[in-house]
Amino acid sequence: MIGVPRLVVAAPSSGSGKTTVATGLMAAFAERGLTVSPHKVGPDYIDPGYHALATGHPGRNLDAYLCGPERIAPLFGHAARGADLAVVEGVMGLYDGAAGQGELASTAHVAKLLRAPVVLVVDASSQSRSVAALVHGFASWDPEVRVAGVVLNKVGSDRHEELLREALDGSGVPVLGVLRRTKVVRAPSRHLGLVPVAERRAEAVESVAALAERVREGCDLEALLALARQAPALPDEVWDPAAEVGAEPVARAPRVAVASGEAFTFSYAEHAELLRAAGAEVVGFDPLRDEALPHGTAGLVIGGGFPEVYAPELAENRPLREQIAAFGGPVAAECAGLLYLSRELDGKPMCGVLDAHGRMAERLTLGYREAVAVADSVLAETGTRVRGHEFHRTELLPGAGQVPAWGLVRPERRPDGFAQGNVHASYLHVHWAAAPGMAARFVARCARQWEAEDTAGREAGEAAKDEKTAAGEAGKAARTA
């Protein structure tokens, strides 16, 4: 059984202070010497970076839409095994899930799947006695969700706190923390949310330390830890990347280069684990700074991020762009990777692998998607169905090639991306834990490509050797004559 103590940090709505409390709790408990396993409900890539900074462990996503409800507890068990405490930050409001699909992928849904107590973070800045009605409503809405404590955020004064506590005295939900609105920890945001840790690491370290201090001062850490220890054990069904891929062993591990650095920060930790389990050697490269791919690269994975912010710097790295343009191995690209492979982005030259042009758009494209592979590619066979997520404020013209990467089927029908030769590029973010065969297929294609290049290289070498031998014999014959 998985008996890791755990808490879910939720809120009535976005902007209530979930990230402040969750990240602060992670950091405060880690400072005490506890091994803290950090998690985030939903597809968000940015908050887990701050969670990792707070705990020293990879931030993991728990998305019941992308991965399926049946994988949530096993993925949690894989990440949290051996931890002293797990803290799960929710998404949006407690009961907000995939549009039109009930509780699916909501924080409440994940809390039920993990059998975890919920701490509700309430923005109390514009209320007093009404807070009791709000907390009562959230605590009683679904009897299977245990709202076991509340943290009052943005409290204005001692008198304000007194009124709030009086109102909640008879609610049955204890107040486990009070954070004053006079103490503000600033984290810069832009068009897709918080600025990632990789872009402001020194400042992010200071922000996380300030959050830890704020939570230590305002929250009852002992009571929160005791609450986490009340979570019942979960079945011992732990996600195992090796068992998931079930890959045939490769004679030689192909080297798969994964884009990283400030411009490419969006990735799920399970992707690299699945690639390794499928037999790959995974190495990183930074398109902003590295002028060449890692030596011996057999495949490229270029995930999401902010190429629109770094378009001039990416354009300046011409040697790498030209090498990627000439690269013949398998390439899997999502969102930012799609834009980087295009001809240009906001007028700046990119790699030119795809005959398309990217630019900033007026509106944000955001939401879950269902898709099907319309042709065989380096990632999927024709007919493979996946669930994904779009999250971008850019557009690509055209948005799809003659052979699209995916055919989106829900909530709208349209082609997306490019599947040409060894390249699969799309706006769609897919969590490979739900489709481990994609990692196995990609690594197998990389291995075959590498073997073919090795064979071609050996044959070319042997041919050159034969030519040299023949030339030598011809010269010897001429000298004898």
Residue, then its C-alpha position, 0 to 999 in steps of 0.5 A: m500500500i502507498g501510505v504517503p501523507r498528502l494534502v490537496v491545496a484548493a480554492p473556490s476560484s483562480g486567483s485565491g492564492k493556491t500557488t502561494v500556499a502550496t509552494g510555501l508549504m512545500a518549501a517550509f516543510a522541505e526546510r524542516g528536512l522532510t522529503v516533499s513530493p510536489h504535484k500540480v493538478g491539470p496540464d500546467y507546466i509553469d507552477p511545477g517549476y516553482h514546486a521543484l525549486a521549493t522541494g528539490h524534486p521534479g514537479r509532477n502533473l496529475d491530469a485525469y483528462l490527459c492521462g485518464p483517472e485510472r492512472i492518477a494514483p499510480l502516477f502519484g505513487h511513482a513520484a511520491r514513493g519514499a516521500d515524507l509528505a506530498v503536496v498537490e496544488g489544485v487547478m482553478g476552482l475546486y470543482d472546475g474540470a474539463a468543460g462539459q464533462g462534469e468533475l473530470a480532471s477537476t481538483a475535487h476529482v483528483a482529491k477523490l482519486l488520491r483519497a486526500p484531505v483538501v485545504l481550501v484557500v479563501d480570498a477573504s479580502s472582501q468578506s467577513r461572516s459570508v466566509a462561513a457560507l462559502v466554506h460550508g457550500f464547498a465542504s458540503w457540495d460533494p460528500e466524497v470530497r473532504v474539505a478538512g481545513v481552510v487557509l484565509n488569504k488577504v486578511g486585512s487586520d486583527r479585527h478582520e481575522e477575528l470576524l472571520r474566525e468567529a464566522l467559521d467557529g461553527s462550520g466544522v472546518p478548522v482555520l489552519g492558516v491566516l495570511r495577511r494581504t500586507k505581505v506580498v510576494r511578487a512573481p512576474s506574469r505575462h501572456l501564458g501566466l507566471v514567468p518560468v523559473a528557468e528565466r528568473r532563477a535567482e529571483a525565483v529562489e528569493s520568491v520561494a524563500a519568501l513564500a516559505e517564510r510567509v507560510r511559516e508565520g501564518c499557517d499551523l504547520e503541525a496541524l497541516l502535517a497531522l491532517a496529511r497523515q490522516a490520508p488513508a493508504l492507496p493500493d500499491e499500483v505504481w506507474d512503471p515506465a519500463a512496464e509501460v513501454g514494453a519495448e524490445p531491447v535495442a542493440r545500441a541506445p540511440r541518443v535523443a536530444v531534448a530542447s531545454g533552456e529558457a525558451f523551451t521549459f514545458s515538459y513532463a518529467e515522465h517523457a524523459e523517463l519513458l524515452r530512457a525506458a524505451g532504450a534511449e540515452v536522453v541528453g539536453f541542448d539549449p537552442l539559445r546557446d548551443e551552436a551544435l546538437p549533442h554529438g551522435t544525436a539520433g532524434l530530437v524532442i522539442g517541446g513547449g515554451f516561449p520561442e516568441v519571447y526569444a525569437p531574436e536570440l533563436a534567430e541569431n543561433r544560425p549554426l544550430r538552425e542550419q544543423i536542425a534544418a539538415f537533420g534527417g533523424p526523427v523529430a517530435a515537436e510540440c507548440a514551441g517546437l512547432l514554431y521553432l521548426s517553421r520558416e520564421l516567427d514574427g519575422k525572425p528566421m527559424c529552422g525552416v524545416l516546415d513551410a509555415h510562418g508563425r506570429m503572435a495572435e490577438r487571442l489565447t488558444l486554450g483547452y483540452r482536445e481529442a485527436v486522431a492520427v490521420a497517417d503513420s508518423v514517428l510517434a503514432e500509427t494511423g488511427t491512434r487516438v489521444r487526448g491533448h491540450e492547447f495553450h498558446r497565444t501564437e498562430l501558424l500559417p498554414g496551421a497544417g500540412q498536406v499530411p497533418a500531425w493530428g486530426l482534431v475531433r473534439p471540441e472542434r474538427r480541424p487538422d493540426g500540425f505536420a507529419q512529413g518524413n521523420v518530422h511530427a510537429s503540432y500545437l497539441h501537448v500530449h502526456w506520453a504517460a497516457a500513450p507510452g507507445m509513442a515513446a517506444r515508437f519514437v526510440a525504435r525509429c531513432a535506433r533504426q535511423w542510427e543503424a541505417e546511418d552506421t551501415a551506410g557509413r561502414e559501406a562508404g568506408e569499405a568502398a573508399k578502402d576498396e577504391k584505395t586498394a584498387a588505385g594502389e594495385a593499378g599504380k603498382a601495375a603501372r610501375t611494373a610495366 
